Amino acid sequence: MNDDALRALVEECWTALEAEQTTGERRLRVAQLPGATDGEPLSVAVDHDGHRHLLVPIHSHRKVRPGLDGPVLRLNRRVLEDEQTYQAYADLACLRDDLRDLFTELCVDVLGAAGELPDNQVKALYRVLDRWRALFKSQGAPLGPDQLAGLFGELVVLNRLLSEDPSAHRLWRGPEGHRHDFSGGVNAVEVKSTTEGEGRRPRIHGLDQLDAPEGGTLCLAWLRLHPTTAAGSGTAFVNMVEQALHLCDDEGALLELLAGAGFHLSDSERYQDVRFAIREERWYRVDADFPGLTRLMLRAAGLSVSALDVEYTIDLSGKTPASLPPDDMSRVIENLIRESV
């Protein structure tokens, strides 16, 4: 059973359980997931408070890993019995109803892993939890002002792409170390953001950042952002992240990309007051008339290129090069979208 089928199965079961009459405070409404894995069937459940659960069967003498006790997830040992059966479970519960979508993705991952370990499904559960915990875990220092502005600018472009194609997060290549922030096969976009009030002087990192894909085109999107207060105008940084997660069709993949960019969902509270207003936005086609220094240009001039870690600033403050009109900007987005299919 593929991920889409598993997702539909668990959602259907939870919806049916939520429609049933509420049981006693310590009771669960339970539905088995037949055919979801090759091993002993797992179950889903809904408790008295409406929280969703995934139940992984375990041996009656087996303990459950401690340490996961809210505020979002809780894992404990639970025994369910009736007149004919007695079964112990590792009970994974989601205590935040606003995170149900993410919990569904987590459960789908568990079901997939349990199918690969039918004789030790609780080990599969732990493996998935460890992977997700590493993804959500705060790592290192928080993003600085320039990093936040840069990531905000990339999210502006990402959300435009996702609004046209929910799979377009696959075009976001910057967090993976690609030389361009967004790249398909022959089309690429590099995003530069600044909070400076004057001039248009993006910083270029490396001798290949302004090289277009072979046989393709490269555009540079430049945004002037104005930091605002929490009560002021503009858009909250965390809202941009939430919008991207809402629009995309693979939250897990997008969370990995965000982590690669230095943002972890568990750090959202750090950035609650971070907001930006877009004061200016210009897109440029990076062609032969565009200012820059690239490896290809140096080689074409007959120069041997052995310099490393090259960074430089270009000045786009004048009338040339001319920025793209809105219709051409839209066509850049359309061309990228075609490459995400």
N, C-alpha and C positions, 0 to 999 in steps of 0.2 A: 504494500500500500504506500503510495507516494505521499509527500508532505501535504499537498492540497487535499487529498482524500482524508488524511489524518486530521487536518485542521477542520474540515467540514464535519467529520465524525464527532470530535470532542465538542465543538460548538453546538451541534445539534443535540447532543446529550445534555449539555449544561442548560440549554434553553428549555428542553423538556422538563428537567428537574426543577428549574426555577418556576415553572408553571404549576407545579404540584403544591398541595397544601403544606404549609410550614409544619414541621414536626417539633418534637420536644427540644429544649435548649441544648441538650448534649447529644442529640441525634443527627444523623446525616441522611439526606436523600441521595441514593447511590445508583449509578448505572454502570454496568460492566461494558468494556470496550471489546466486543468479540471481533477477532480477526485483526486487531490493531498490531499485534506482535505475534511472533512464532512461539513465544513461551507462554507461561501462565497469564491469563488475561489481567490487564490492568483495569482500573475503574476510575471514573470521575464522580465527584460528589458536590453537593451544595449544603452548607450548614444553616443553622437557624438564623444567622445574621446575613445570609445571602452570599457569603464568601465561597469562592470556588476552590476545589481540592482535586489533587491527583493522587490516587492510591496505588502504590506499588507493592505487590504481595511479597512478604518475607516469611522465613521460617519462624515458627512460634517462639523459638528461643533466641532469636537474633535481636540484637540491640540496633538502635538507629543513631547515626552520627549526631552528637550534640552541637550546639553553637549557632544554629540558625533559628532565631526566635524573634522575628519582626524587625522593624515595623512594617516591612513589605512582605516578606516571606517567612513562613514558619514551618519547620520540619520536626515531626515527632512520631513516636510509635503509637499506633491506634489498632485496637482489636475490634472487629465487627463479628457479631454472632447472631444467629437465629436458632430456630429449633433444630436445624439440620447441619449448619456449618459453623465453624470457628476459624477465623482467618486473621492473621496479623498483617499489618501494612506499615510501610513508610508513608506517612501522610504529609504531602506537601501542599500547603495552603497559601493562597494569595490574600493578604489582608487589606489591599488597596484596590477598590473597585475601579478606580480610574486607570489602573495599570492592567486591566484584564487582557487587552490585546497583546501586551508583552508576555503575560503569563501563558497565553495560548501558544505563542511561539516557543516559549521555554518547554511547555508540555509536549509539543510536537517534536522538539529535539530529543526529549526523554524517550518518547515512544520509538523514535527512529533508532536511538542507541540501544534501547531494550530489545529491539528486534535483532540486533547484532550480538547481544549477550543474553540469549533466552534462559540460560541456566544461572545467571547472576544479574537479574534486572536491577537490583538496588545498587550494584556497582555501576551500572550504566547511568542511574540517576545521579550518583555522586560525581561521575565523570562530567556530566553535562553541567551540574551546579558549579563545579570547579571552573569550568571553561567560562561560564557566564559571570562568575564572581570575578575572575581575572579581567573580564571585559569592563565590568562596572566599577572595579576598584579604583580609587583615586591613586594616581601615580605621579610623584614629583610635585614640583611647584605649580601653583595656578597659572593660567595663561595671563600674560601681561597685556597692557593696553594695546600695543601694536599688534600682538598676536590675536587678540579678540577682534580688532577692527579687520584684520586680514581674513579671519575665519568668517566673520559676518558677511564680508563682501562675497566670499565663495558661496555662502549659503543663499545669498540673494540670487545668484546665477543658478545654483542647484535647484532651488524651489521653482524657478521658472521652468526649468527642464522637467522637473517632476510633475508640474501641473499639466504638462502635455503628455508625459509618459511616466507611469509609476515605476518603471524599471530603469529610469535614466540615471539613478545613482551609480550605475556601472560606468558611466562616463567620467565620474569624479575620480581622477587619477592622482591628484597631488598628494593625498595622504599616503599613497603607496610608494612615493618617491619618484614618480614620473616627472619629467622636466616641465610638463604643462599641467595646469590645474584640471582642465577638462580635455579629454581626447577620445575621439572615436578611431576611425581608421585613417581618414585623410583630412579631417577637420579638428581643430584644437582651439581652445580659448585659455589664455592666461589672465588671471584676475589680480589687479593691484588696487589696494585701498589705502587711503591716507586720512588722517584727522587734521592735517595742516590746513590752515585757512587760506593760504595763498599758493599760487603756482601749481603746476602739474608735473611732478618730478618722481616718477616711479623708480624704485630700486630694482635692478636686474641682477639675478643670481646665476652666474655661470655663463659660459660662452655658447651654450646650446638652448637657452631658454627662449630666445627669439628666433630660433630655427623652426620653420614650419615642418609639419610631417612630410615625408617624402612624397612628392607629387600632390600635395594638398595645400591647405590654407591655414593660417594662424591669425587669430584676432586677439587684441589686448583690450580687456575691459577695465576701465579706470573709474573708481568711485571716490568721491569726497564725502566722508562721513563726519557728522557732528555728534559727539557724545552728549547725551541729554540725561537729565535726572529721572528717577523712577516715576515721578509724577508729571514729567514733561512730555513733550511730543516725541515722535520717533517710535521705533519698534524694539521691543525687548529681545535681547540676544537669545534667551532661552525659548522665547516664542518662535523664533526662526528655527531652532532645533526641533521643537515640537511639531511645527508645520511640516518640516521635512519628513519626520517619522510618520506623520499622518498620511502624507501623500505617497510615500514609497510603498512598494509591494514586498519588501524584504527588510524588516526593521533590524534583524540581526546583522545583516551585511552592512547596513548604514551605520549601526552602532560601532562596528569594527572600524569603519572609515573615520568616524568622529573621534574614536580613540586614537587612531593614527595621527589625527590632526591635533591631538592634545586635549580633547574634551571628553570627559567621562560623565555619564548621566548622574552618577552619584554625587558629582560636584555641582549640580545645578544651583543649589542654594548659594554657592559662592558668587554666582553671576546674576542673581535675581535683580539687582539694581543696574545692570549694564544695559544701556539702550543707545541706539544710534538712529539718527535721521540722515537720509540720503540727500545731500545738498547739491550734488552734481554727479552726473554719470555720462561718460563718453566711451564709445567703443571705436577702436582703430583697427584697420587691416594692416598687418605687419607684412609689408612688401619691400621692394627695392628702395623706395623713397622713405621708408620708416627709419628713424635714427636708431642705431644700435651697433653692437660689436658681437660678431658670431664667429665660431670656428670656421664655418664655410667661407665667410668673407675673408678671413685671414689667409686661408689656404688658396683662395682664388687670387689673392694678391701676391702669392708666392712666398708667404711667410711660414716658417716652421712653428707649429703650435705646441709648446710644452708647458705653458702656464697653467697652474691649478688654482682652484678656489677664487676665481675671478668674480668680482662684484663691481658694478658701476651704476651710475644714475643717468637717466635720459631726461631731457627737458621737452615736455609737450605743451608748454605754456603759450606758445604762439599760435598763429593761424594755421601753420603747417606743422605736421601733417594734419589734414582735415579729418574730423571724426565721421563715423558712419551715420547716415540718416536713420531714423527709427525703423523704416521698412527693411533696410539692410541688416539692422541688428536682429530683427525678427527672423530674417532668412538664415542668419548664423545659427540661431537656436533651432530652427527647422532642420537645417542640414545636420546638426549634431544629433537631433532626435532620430533621424533616419538611420544613423549609425548605431543607435542603441537597440534596434529591433533585432 
